[in-house]
């Protein structure tokens, strides 16, 4: 069932390596949320879903920081605790 006001065109995913973990138990520089190329609700996965936008990819870390980074540089970020 679809709920009014709930969008399915979200382009962000949860890093599967952060799923189910307390933010106090993961490194502050771990990517927790990241921008994808595909639309969907409740996406989770890893670098394979990472957007390849040349204008920059949005990533959010466990410490609350959010940045726009080059897709190639995003691959070099911390994805595993």
Secondary structure as GFF3:
##gff-version 3
##sequence-region A 1 81
A	DSSP	beta_strand	12	15	.	.	.	ID=ss1
A	DSSP	three_ten_helix	23	25	.	.	.	ID=ss2
A	DSSP	beta_strand	31	35	.	.	.	ID=ss3
A	DSSP	beta_strand	43	45	.	.	.	ID=ss4
A	DSSP	three_ten_helix	47	49	.	.	.	ID=ss5
A	DSSP	beta_strand	57	61	.	.	.	ID=ss6
A	DSSP	beta_strand	66	69	.	.	.	ID=ss7
A	DSSP	alpha_helix	71	75	.	.	.	ID=ss8
###
